[in-house]
Amino acid sequence: MKGAPWFKFWVSDFRGGTSEMTPHEVGVYTRLLCIQWEQMSLPNDPSRLAVMAGGSVPEIVVGKFDAGEDGRLRNARLEQERKGATTRSVMAGAAANARWGADRNAD
C-alpha cells in the first residue's frame, strides 16, 4: 500500500525493540522506517542508507531490516503493518461502495 500517509505505531513494541539503542540509533532507525514506508523498501547499500539516514547507520539498526528476494531491505514488522493497512483500506472501500450502492438504489 504505497502512498498511505501514516502507519500504526505501537509504542510499547517500539520502546522494547529500541531499549538498547542510543538516541542517535533510535533516530536513524525511525528515519529509515519512515523512508521504507514511503518508498516500500530501502537500498541494501551502506553509503545510500547513510545519505538517507542523515549519517552513519549503526549495525544495530541495519540488523532491524532484512534483505528480500529483490535484495532490498525491509523491516518485517513494518511490512505487517502495511498489510494490515491495506486490508483495512480494502474493507473500508467495500463497505463504502456497498453503502453508496444502497443509497443509489433507494432513488
Backbone bond lengths (Angstrom), bond angles and torsions (degrees), N, CA, C in turn:
res aa  C-N    CA-C-N  psi(-1)  N-CA   C-N-CA  omega(-1)  CA-C   N-CA-C  phi
1 M - - - 1.456 - - 1.517 107.65 -
2 K 1.297 116.44 87.79 1.450 120.73 179.09 1.518 108.67 -83.56
3 G 1.301 115.35 143.61 1.444 120.04 175.97 1.515 115.41 99.27
4 A 1.327 118.18 -11.30 1.462 119.17 176.67 1.526 108.14 -64.41
5 P 1.313 118.02 131.78 1.467 120.15 -173.77 1.524 115.08 -79.80
6 W 1.334 118.24 -5.98 1.463 119.72 -177.11 1.524 109.33 -152.84
7 F 1.318 114.93 163.37 1.453 120.37 172.64 1.521 108.52 -137.23
8 K 1.332 115.48 156.20 1.463 119.67 178.25 1.523 108.36 -64.96
9 F 1.304 114.55 139.22 1.454 121.30 -178.68 1.525 107.62 -123.67
10 W 1.313 116.75 106.87 1.459 122.19 -177.75 1.520 108.05 -88.72
11 V 1.318 116.44 101.59 1.461 123.16 -171.99 1.526 112.36 -56.07
12 S 1.315 117.85 -50.61 1.467 119.12 -176.31 1.532 111.29 -64.82
13 D 1.321 117.72 -37.17 1.467 120.50 177.50 1.530 110.59 -66.18
14 F 1.324 116.57 -41.93 1.459 120.33 179.84 1.526 110.36 -64.97
15 R 1.320 116.12 -46.10 1.474 119.23 179.21 1.519 110.81 -59.86
16 G 1.330 116.93 -43.56 1.461 120.56 178.70 1.521 112.51 -63.72
17 G 1.314 116.29 -39.97 1.462 121.02 -178.38 1.513 114.52 -76.28
18 T 1.314 116.52 -13.84 1.469 120.16 -178.64 1.523 112.66 -119.87
19 S 1.321 117.41 9.37 1.465 120.77 -173.01 1.527 113.93 -62.21
20 E 1.316 117.49 -23.00 1.456 119.67 179.76 1.527 112.55 -104.17
21 M 1.321 116.02 15.01 1.465 120.86 178.66 1.519 110.91 -98.06
22 T 1.319 115.07 150.65 1.460 120.70 172.88 1.528 108.09 -76.27
23 P 1.332 117.44 165.10 1.468 118.87 176.29 1.534 112.31 -56.72
24 H 1.324 117.66 -38.88 1.473 120.78 177.34 1.528 110.14 -60.13
25 E 1.323 117.34 -45.72 1.459 121.15 -178.62 1.522 111.48 -64.32
26 V 1.323 116.90 -40.10 1.466 120.60 177.64 1.531 110.45 -63.01
27 G 1.314 116.86 -41.83 1.466 120.41 178.94 1.518 112.28 -63.59
28 V 1.325 116.71 -44.04 1.467 121.20 178.55 1.525 109.77 -63.38
29 Y 1.319 116.69 -44.60 1.461 121.47 179.97 1.530 110.64 -60.73
30 T 1.308 116.58 -46.16 1.465 121.09 -179.52 1.522 110.71 -61.86
31 R 1.315 116.28 -44.72 1.469 119.83 179.61 1.525 110.57 -61.64
32 L 1.328 117.73 -43.40 1.464 120.03 -179.49 1.525 111.88 -67.47
33 L 1.324 117.90 -35.58 1.464 120.03 174.78 1.530 110.76 -60.56
34 C 1.322 115.81 -44.15 1.468 120.03 -179.96 1.528 111.08 -63.68
35 I 1.312 116.56 -41.60 1.471 120.07 179.17 1.527 109.85 -66.11
36 Q 1.327 117.03 -42.94 1.464 119.57 177.31 1.525 110.16 -58.28
37 W 1.324 117.26 -43.59 1.464 120.22 -179.10 1.527 110.43 -58.87
38 E 1.301 116.80 -44.82 1.468 120.75 -178.09 1.525 113.03 -73.02
39 Q 1.325 116.57 -37.96 1.463 120.02 -172.25 1.529 113.65 -105.13
40 M 1.334 117.31 0.86 1.459 123.99 177.40 1.532 114.57 78.58
41 S 1.317 117.95 -19.10 1.462 121.40 179.92 1.525 108.09 -170.48
42 L 1.331 114.73 175.82 1.462 121.32 178.79 1.523 109.06 -124.75
43 P 1.319 116.91 151.38 1.466 118.29 177.01 1.528 110.40 -70.47
44 N 1.300 116.04 145.61 1.464 121.48 177.87 1.528 107.99 -92.50
45 D 1.319 114.69 60.55 1.464 122.35 -176.03 1.527 107.41 -141.67
46 P 1.322 117.80 110.48 1.464 120.97 -175.75 1.524 114.57 -54.05
47 S 1.325 117.81 -37.83 1.473 118.55 -178.85 1.526 111.35 -70.54
48 R 1.340 118.07 -37.57 1.468 120.94 177.42 1.532 110.36 -69.04
49 L 1.337 116.50 -40.48 1.461 119.36 177.43 1.521 110.92 -60.63
50 A 1.320 116.80 -40.59 1.469 120.76 179.67 1.523 110.97 -62.39
51 V 1.314 116.96 -40.88 1.470 120.32 177.86 1.524 109.51 -63.97
52 M 1.324 116.42 -46.17 1.463 121.09 -178.36 1.524 111.60 -64.79
53 A 1.325 116.27 -37.14 1.464 121.46 -177.19 1.519 112.85 -81.71
54 G 1.312 116.91 -13.48 1.453 120.11 -179.03 1.521 112.83 81.20
55 G 1.317 116.81 20.82 1.460 121.64 179.12 1.516 110.56 160.79
56 S 1.285 116.01 -175.54 1.466 120.18 -177.39 1.527 111.01 -58.77
57 V 1.319 114.72 147.51 1.465 120.90 179.65 1.523 107.14 -110.86
58 P 1.327 116.85 105.42 1.468 120.77 -178.42 1.531 111.98 -62.47
59 E 1.311 115.81 152.97 1.464 122.11 -179.07 1.529 112.53 -57.60
60 I 1.327 117.82 -35.80 1.470 120.56 179.19 1.533 110.85 -61.23
61 V 1.322 117.01 -31.16 1.466 121.34 178.05 1.520 109.98 -78.37
62 V 1.322 117.40 -45.92 1.472 120.88 179.16 1.526 109.87 -56.93
63 G 1.323 116.82 -35.12 1.458 121.47 179.92 1.523 114.47 -64.91
64 K 1.324 117.45 -13.31 1.470 121.41 178.51 1.533 112.16 -83.94
65 F 1.333 116.81 -3.56 1.455 122.35 -177.24 1.526 109.10 -123.25
66 D 1.323 116.64 139.04 1.453 121.91 178.95 1.521 109.50 -112.72
67 A 1.333 115.34 146.83 1.463 120.33 176.41 1.522 109.05 -79.79
68 G 1.308 115.82 131.46 1.461 121.18 177.38 1.512 110.83 -87.44
69 E 1.315 115.79 -178.58 1.459 121.19 178.89 1.525 111.68 -59.15
70 D 1.324 116.53 -27.75 1.459 121.06 178.90 1.528 112.31 -84.39
71 G 1.337 116.57 0.04 1.456 120.96 179.12 1.514 114.30 85.90
72 R 1.314 117.99 -7.13 1.462 121.20 -178.33 1.521 109.99 -88.54
73 L 1.320 115.62 155.34 1.465 121.72 -175.94 1.518 111.71 -91.01
74 R 1.342 114.51 141.83 1.458 121.03 176.44 1.522 108.87 -146.13
75 N 1.321 115.30 144.61 1.452 121.40 172.10 1.528 106.38 -88.44
76 A 1.332 116.48 122.90 1.466 120.83 -174.03 1.527 112.13 -61.16
77 R 1.316 117.45 -41.13 1.466 120.18 -178.68 1.527 110.75 -64.55
78 L 1.308 117.11 -40.27 1.459 119.82 179.41 1.526 110.48 -65.17
79 E 1.317 116.73 -35.93 1.464 119.34 177.85 1.530 111.13 -69.14
80 Q 1.327 117.46 -32.31 1.477 120.48 172.63 1.520 109.49 -60.55
81 E 1.318 116.45 -44.77 1.472 120.81 179.59 1.520 110.66 -63.82
82 R 1.337 116.86 -37.08 1.473 119.96 178.37 1.528 109.79 -63.68
83 K 1.323 117.25 -43.43 1.469 120.40 178.93 1.526 110.70 -62.03
84 G 1.329 116.31 -42.63 1.461 119.82 177.74 1.519 111.90 -62.90
85 A 1.322 116.27 -41.35 1.466 120.40 179.38 1.527 110.47 -65.00
86 T 1.317 116.33 -39.16 1.464 120.48 178.66 1.528 110.20 -64.43
87 T 1.316 116.36 -45.14 1.467 120.75 178.83 1.520 111.00 -60.34
88 R 1.346 116.20 -47.06 1.464 119.49 179.46 1.529 111.37 -61.87
89 S 1.317 117.34 -38.80 1.462 121.24 -179.62 1.526 111.20 -66.01
90 V 1.316 116.52 -43.81 1.465 120.60 179.01 1.527 110.42 -63.48
91 M 1.327 116.43 -43.95 1.467 120.14 -179.94 1.529 111.36 -64.89
92 A 1.320 116.76 -41.30 1.466 120.03 178.76 1.529 110.43 -64.97
93 G 1.321 116.07 -39.76 1.466 119.93 177.77 1.513 111.81 -63.15
94 A 1.326 116.27 -43.01 1.467 120.22 179.10 1.526 110.71 -64.32
95 A 1.326 117.07 -41.34 1.462 120.62 178.82 1.532 110.64 -64.49
96 A 1.328 116.24 -41.44 1.472 119.71 179.12 1.525 110.40 -65.37
97 N 1.321 116.75 -42.43 1.466 119.69 179.22 1.524 110.90 -63.89
98 A 1.321 116.36 -39.44 1.463 119.57 178.21 1.527 110.08 -63.87
99 R 1.313 116.48 -42.45 1.464 121.10 -179.62 1.520 110.88 -66.12
100 W 1.327 116.93 -48.11 1.468 119.79 -178.89 1.524 110.48 -65.20
101 G 1.332 116.91 -36.55 1.453 120.42 177.40 1.525 111.10 -63.14
102 A 1.355 115.35 -39.90 1.469 119.41 178.48 1.514 110.20 -64.37
103 D 1.333 117.67 -39.72 1.465 121.16 178.71 1.524 111.13 -65.16
104 R 1.323 117.21 -39.77 1.469 121.03 -179.68 1.517 110.91 -66.14
105 N 1.332 116.26 -37.03 1.462 120.20 -178.55 1.524 112.27 -75.09
106 A 1.332 117.66 -16.06 1.457 121.60 -178.20 1.533 111.83 -76.18
107 D 1.324 117.53 -18.68 1.482 120.94 -178.31 1.478 113.33 -72.23
